[in-house]
Structures are given as C-alpha cells and as structure tokens.
Amino acid sequence: MSGLRRRIFGVGAGDEDSPASTRAPSPAPATRTPAPGSKDDTSYFDNAVPAADELVSVPFHKLERLNSYVTEAKEKQEKRPKNKGRKRRNFWIFGLGGVFGLLLAGFMANSADVIDLKSLTDMNLDSLIDVLPAGLIRDAQAMQKSERDAVSYDSFSVGLAVQAEGIEAVHPVIMIPGVISTGIESWGTAQESRQYFRKRLWGSWSMMRALVLDKPSWKRHIMLDKDTGLDPPGIKLRAAQGFDAADFFITGYWIWNKILENLATIGYDPSNAFTAAYDWRLSYGNLEVRDQYFTRLKNHIETGARIQGKKVVLLSHSMGSQVLYYFFKWVEAEGDGFGNGGPKWVEEHVDSWINISGCMLGALKDMPAVLSGEMKDTAQLNAFAVYGLEKFLARHERAEIFRAMPGLSSMLPIGGNAVWGNTTWAPDDIPGQNTSYGNFITFRQNVEPDSGHSRNLTVEESLPYLFSTAEPWYSKAVQSNFSFGVAHTDEEVAQNEFLPHKWVNPLETRLPLAPSLKIYCFYGVGKDTERAYFYREDLDPLTKTNVTIDTAYSPDPKDFPRGPTIDHGVVMGEGDGTVPLLSSGYVCNKAWRLKRYNPAGVRVTVVEMLHEPDRFSPRGGPNTGDHVDILGRSSLNDLILRVAGGKGEGIEEQVVSKIREYAELVKIEGESVDVRRGMGGGAKLMDQEGKDPYI
C-alpha cells in the first residue's frame, strides 16, 4: 500500500510519527532552461564563479549585478501567492469528488447493471483511507469533530438548561406531525411496487430517485384513487411509524429531531413519548376507515395516562393541529366508527395541548396549489427553472397530484369573507395600502367576458370557483369531508356536533368540555407569507389548467408605498412563511375566547415568536419563526419542556403582532369568556398598547 501511496501522491500518507523507512524521498523539482540573455539566465555566473577549491577575485560590478538578481528573485518569491490553502482545497476536491462520483455512478447504474454494487461491500475502508493524503484525513477528522461538537451543543443545550432547573419528565407526550413531517412508505407487493417495498415515496432520497427515474410509477403510487379516496388497486402506501417517521424529512433536514433530543435530555424515551404519524393524503374520515388512526390514537393516550398515572400532553404541528382538533370531536362522538368516549373523555385524559404553528383556518397557499398547481415557490423561479419544471412536472400534473390527496384540501381557507375580507376591505389591511387583501384572486389582464375569469374573487368566492373548474370527483371529495364556513349562533354549533364534515372547522364547532384542559398556541410571526394572488388565463396549448399565476406582474414598490409587496403575482402579508397570521392567530386570540366556541372556559395561552433569523444559518438559527424551522427554535423547545415537565403554569403570554387588533375587525360576534385564569404565574393578557382588552 505504501508503494501505491508513492505512485499516487509521490509521498507517504502516514502522519509525522510514522517510521522514516515508510517515507520515500520527494522527487527533485523539475528544472527548466532559461532563454539565453534573459533575466533568468544565470549561465554568466556559472562561468564566473569558480569551483569550491579555487579562490579568485570577482569584479565589483559583477557582485552588484549578482546582488540585484538575488534581490529581484526574493521580491518575486514574496509576491507569489502561497498555495498551501489551494493544495488543501485541491485535496478536498479530489477526495470528496471521488466519493461523490462513486455514489453517483452507483445511483445511476444500479438498475442498469453497469456496475455490481455488491462488490463494493468487500471494499476495505482502511485501504481507501490509506491512499488519501494525511493532511486530508486530519482536516476531515478536525471538521467532523467541530461539527459534532456544534451539533451536540445546539441540540441538547435547551434540555440541559431546563434539567439544571430541576425540570424532568412528568406527563406522557404524544406528537402529531404535519404534512412535510410524516414519511409515506410502500407496503405493496405487486410487480410494480416490489422495487419500492418499505421505501419512502415521500420524505426520503428514494422519493427523489423514483420521481426522477420513473415519474409515471411514482405518480401512480402517491395519488389516491379518485373515486374511493383510498389506495388504488394493487398499490399500498402507509405512514411510516415511530420517531423515525418524523425526525428527518431527508438526511440532514431535521423536522422533530431537535425536540426529541431535548425531550430525551429531561427523561423521555419510547416508554413515555410517542409519535402518532398519519397518512396526510387521506381525508380525515378515511384515516379511521382505512387505518383506524383515531382508534389507535385514543388507545395510546389512554395507555400512556394509565401507565404513567398522569394526563397526556399532546404536541401538534401545522396540519397536525387540524387532525387533533378533529380527533377531539371524534373521540366524544357516540356510534359505530366513532370514539364513544363521551363529553368527559378529554377532561379525564388530556392535560395540555401544545398547538405549534397550527393552520387552524387553513393555509391560503393551498388554493393555488389545487387550482393551478402553483404557489410562491414556483411563481418566483427564473425563466430557465420554470421551463425545466414545466417539462418535467407540468402545472396540470402538479394540480392533479394535489387534488388526488384529499387530506391536503382540509387546509383550504376557512372563515370566508368574515375572516379574510371582501373586495374592498380585509381585517389585516394596512391603512392606505393600494389594494385590499380581500381581493384574494385578481385577474389583472382583460379577459373575454364569457371566459368565467372576468371578475376578481374573494376567499369565499374562490371555493365555488375552484369546484366549478375542477373535476367532479374532487369537488365531491372535498365538500363531503370538509366545511369552510362560520357558525354565528350557539344553535348552529350544537347541531354541528353531529356532522363529521364540520369537525375540522373551529368556527363551526366548540372546544371539548374540559375546564382543566390547557391550550398553548406557539407560532411564528414577522415573515412574509402568501396572502393573495394575481391570475391570468392560461393560454399555453400544452397545459390543461384554465388559469395560472400572473408571474410577470411585479410592480415597482415605489408605486405601492404603503404596500402590499407583490412579487411575481404573489401578494405577501404577515405570517410564518407558510400560514398567514389570521389563520394561526385569530382562533387562539379571539375565537376561543368567545363562549360560543369555548363554553367550558378552556385555558388558552398565546406565545408569538418573532422571526429573527441568523443570517449565516440556512435554517434560521435558534430564533427563527419559520413555519417548519421553528421546531428547532430554542425558546419553543424550552416552553415544550416546561409544559411536559408540569411547569406550564408559569408561561406568560407574549403577543408581538397586531393580531388582536385584526381580530377585533373580524366580523364574528359573540359573548366573551374569561380565560385569563389560564395565564400562569399571574401574567396578564395585554394588547399592543399594554392594556387588558377584556376589561
């Protein structure tokens, strides 16, 4: 191997303590012959300087000339850039490039039998390391150690600090993840599915590989049957289970991992913590029909409470908050296919609900996703990227995929014009802004009067428009499973207790009759979030969608001095980057403080987290308020540990946005209920001016 090292690098690869016999002398540097008469030509001095055993006098002018050459050579050497860093970078490029090339070749050639990947299992890693330069190995080890130390500090520091205060695991914890959090894996054994058996077709590199190499097959697997809303014939996909289902989306992209690490620090493990992953593609009714999801969740909660002797703390994120709210209604309901727990079940089994970035009134970006297969992420791509995306996965294909996942449509906007405004007004309008957020879909360009796109649409009007342009099976699936209106009377709310398609909507149903239940609403604010859209007719003959976002429309901000910001046809408002402020904040700050929706006076505590990203962190750092990255936020992890450790009473409210000002403008009236007793530690409920709005 040492001979191989010498052949490859010309030097030994051992460290400084290696025996001298293992090192080969470095080859002499190559020499070149300078042109006669040039400055580099030293033949004059070769002739002028005698042998060592001779002694001659040298004329002074020759010494001066020699000295000038020496001085000039030194200056050139000093000016020459040092290439130590360059060599090190070259070593990195060589080493990492070789490994990446090997992996890429294996990835692309595995199915074509160009190489035999099994032969790689016989490769000795030590032999590979032997041929790498010692400097490269030392640098890699140093980098690995520094990264390991940084990860160790960031991941466990919150838990260690809370542990030092004497806080430890008290309540069993069950986590209900959101859409991106839960991996979906194949369990089908049909011929087409065998290659994917127990591989994730959502939430892993297997998904990327299947999408790139066999897109038609991936689509057939990931889309549900359009008639039944269940698995297509011969295909069987299920939600991955356990902590592995939600800790990482793909390798290196954490979701719940930091929360799990901090929970473990104060004493949590699989015996007192559980992840209730679900197939987010399914409608909520079909979650129980196919997977008995809510029955299993009920059993886990009852088992945890019985074994630990403590009520359970439930954590939910994003869409998971809607799923959990639906569960509260399901578990109380009587009859076949329901929980049969009765009105006291939540009171007897659940201590607290931590609602993290919950899209309680939906996510507005869900509308363009199912309407035209677009959202801000696609609208803001450059022309080259758009061309590539359309060639690979066109708009109508993306819309078809999203529609064939009915569960996603539970996040269509809830509340209609009462919450989101009309064509002239919206609760969250900035005074004097040029266009109201109430114009949810605006057709800026002139269109034919009989095209159906000749007027602007509010949120309430956009739903019928979507159903009129979509396929009948999609409209039926959504309208039979979800409801997006508002119940303005106590009688309506009481009637909706017996209508399962109303159960996902917190403005048409009530909270559980659990006076000792505590709800904590933790969500990010201060990040631009999709609020409305400019659309145009889709005249592309190659697409099957009727309309598309008008990505050419990006007006000069000088023309809109008071806002809003319009970027590639997307109107930006307040929120956490995914869920608008009205969706994450209105229910917690106002609706659940009305007796109609909270008759038992359930305690509600709100903590808003301002988005203050670290400019050098790709995930925003410990103070991010981003919809997904907030799961790694230090203050959020601290609050979660305190609630789980039985110290949630000391959490004080913190509202930094204008959500309570907006909430008073929402056109939903009702009698207020006193939830101030839920403000632990004597904290008082304050508005933007420091006044108690309920006095």
Secondary structure, 3 states (H helix, E strand, C coil): CHHHHHHHHCCCCCCCCCCHHHCCCCCCCCCCCCCCCCCCCCHHHHHHCCCCCCCCCCCHHHHHHHHHHHHHHHHHHHHCCCCHHHHHHHHHHHHHHHHHHHHHHHHHHCCCCCCCHHHHHHCCHHHHHHCCCHHHHHHHHHHHHHHHHHHHHHHHHHHHHHHHCCCCCCCCEEEECCCCCCCEEECCCCCCCHHHECCEEECCHHHHHHHHHCHHHHHHHHCCCCCCCCCCCCCCEEECCCHHHCCEEECCEECCHHHHHHHHHCCCCCCCEEECCCCCCCCHHHHHHHHCHHHHHHHHHHHHHHHHCCCEEEEEECHHHHHHHHHHHHHHCCCCCCCCCCCCHHHHHEEEEEEECCCCCCCCCHHHHHHHCCCHHHHCCCHHHHHHHHHHCCHHHHHHHHHCCHHHHHHCCCCHHHHHCCCCCCCCCCCCCCCCCCCCEEECCCCCHHHCCCCCECHHHHHHHHHHHCCHHHHHHHHCCCCCCCCCCHHHHHHHCCCHHHCCCCCCCCCCCCCCCEEEEEEEECECEEEEEEEEECCCCCCCCCEEECCCCCCCHHHCCCCCEEECCEEEECEECCCEHHHHHHHHHCHHHECCCCCCCCEEEEEEEECCCCCCCCCCHHHCCCCCHHHHCHHHHHHHHHHHCCCHHHCCCECCCCHHHHHCCCCCCCCECCCHHHCHHHCCCCCCCCCCCCC
